[in-house]
Amino acid sequence: MKLTKTLGYLGLIASILVGLGEYFLHYSPSILEHSENYEFFKFVALNNLTAGHFLAVIGLPFYFAGYIHIYRMLKSGNENLARLVLAIGFVAFAVGGVWIGSRASIGNIVHLKEAMDANTYQNLLAHYTNHMEVLVQALRVIIATLSVVFAIAILKGGTYYPKWMAVFNPIVILVLLVVLGKLIPDLGKHMLPILMNVTHFILFGLSLYQFNKYIKNQKNA
C-alpha cells in the first residue's frame, strides 16, 4: 500500500517538473498571438529553453511511476485492463518524451531565423513538423484510447476507485481544461502550453485522494 501511495506522489512530481519545464520552454506573453510556424519561440529567452529542456527531461521518468500507481489502483478490478492502461500510459509518455525533448532545438532554430537562408529555415520547420509535431497528433489518439480503457476498467468495478471516477479520465479533464482556457484567455495563456501536465496533476491528485479514502474506509470497516 505504501508503494502505491509513493508511486502516486512520484506521478505528481512528474506533472510539476515537466509542467515547469514545458512552461519555461513555451510561455511568453505573446504565445497566443504568435502560434503559427513556432513564432512564439522568438519571445522565449534562450536560457529559458535550456532550463525548460532539462527540467522536463529530469521529470519525465516519474510519469512512468505515476502510471504504475494507476495500474495498482485498477488491478484488483480487472488485471488485463489494468495492464492495458499501464502499457498505453508507457507508450504515451515515451512518445511525449521524444516530442518534448525536441522543443529546445526548434526554439533555437526560430531564434536563428534571421541568420539563415529563408529556404533553409522553412525546410527545417517542415522537417520538424513532419517528424516531431506529428507526434502530438499521435499522442492525442493514444491518450483518448487510454482514457476509454481507464473508464471501462473503473466501471467494471472492483478497483480502488468509485465508479464516478471514470468520468475523470485524462481526455475528459483535458477537454474541460481547453474549454476553460478558451473562456478565460488570461488563464489559458498560462495553462494551455502545459495542458497535459495540468491534466495529469489533476488525475494523480484525484487518484491519491481516492487511495487515501479507500485505505481509511478499510481501516474503519
KANORGI-V474481 format. One record per pair of residues at least 24 apart in sequence whose ideal C-beta (glycine too) atoms are under 8 Angstrom apart, sorted by the first residue. I is the first residue (numbers start at 0). GAP is how many residues later the second one is. Records with the same first field share a line. If there is no record, write none. Layout:
I = GAP + GAP
//
This chain:
0 = 214
2 = 69
3 = 65 + 68 + 69 + 207
4 = 203 + 206 + 207
6 = 58 + 59 + 61 + 62 + 65
7 = 58 + 61 + 196 + 199 + 200 + 203
8 = 199
9 = 52 + 55 + 56 + 59
10 = 51 + 52 + 54 + 55 + 56 + 58 + 59 + 189 + 193 + 196
11 = 54 + 189 + 192 + 193 + 196
12 = 46 + 49
13 = 45 + 46 + 47 + 48 + 49 + 51 + 52 + 186
14 = 48 + 51 + 182 + 183 + 185 + 186 + 189
15 = 43 + 181 + 185
16 = 38 + 39 + 41 + 42 + 45
17 = 37 + 38 + 41 + 42 + 45 + 82 + 179
18 = 175 + 178 + 179 + 182
19 = 32 + 35 + 39
20 = 30 + 31 + 32 + 33 + 34 + 35 + 36 + 37 + 38 + 79
21 = 30 + 34 + 78 + 81 + 171 + 172 + 175
22 = 29 + 167 + 170 + 171
23 = 24 + 25 + 27 + 28 + 31
24 = 24 + 27 + 28 + 31 + 75 + 78 + 79 + 82
25 = 26 + 77 + 167 + 168
26 = 162 + 163 + 166
28 = 160
30 = 158 + 162
31 = 153 + 156 + 157
36 = 88
37 = 68 + 69 + 72 + 87 + 90
38 = 71
40 = 65 + 66 + 69 + 70
41 = 68 + 69 + 71
43 = 63
45 = 61 + 62 + 65
48 = 54 + 55 + 58 + 59
49 = 54
51 = 51 + 52
52 = 48 + 50 + 51
55 = 44 + 45 + 47
56 = 40 + 43 + 44
59 = 33 + 36 + 37 + 40
62 = 26 + 30 + 33 + 137
63 = 25 + 26 + 29
65 = 134 + 138
66 = 26
68 = 135 + 138
69 = 80 + 133 + 137
72 = 86 + 87 + 88 + 134 + 137 + 138
73 = 76 + 79 + 80 + 85 + 86 + 87
74 = 84
75 = 82 + 83 + 84
76 = 76 + 77 + 79 + 80 + 81 + 82
77 = 75 + 78 + 80
80 = 68 + 71 + 72 + 75
81 = 71
83 = 65
84 = 61 + 64 + 65 + 68
87 = 54 + 57 + 58 + 61
88 = 57
90 = 51
91 = 47 + 50 + 51 + 54
94 = 40 + 43 + 44 + 47
95 = 39 + 43 + 100
97 = 34 + 37
98 = 33 + 34 + 36 + 37 + 40
101 = 26 + 30
105 = 26
138 = 57
142 = 27 + 28 + 31 + 53
143 = 27
145 = 24 + 25
146 = 24 + 25
159 = 50 + 51 + 54
160 = 46 + 49
161 = 48
164 = 41 + 45
167 = 34 + 35 + 38
168 = 34
169 = 29 + 30 + 33
172 = 26 + 29 + 30
173 = 25
//
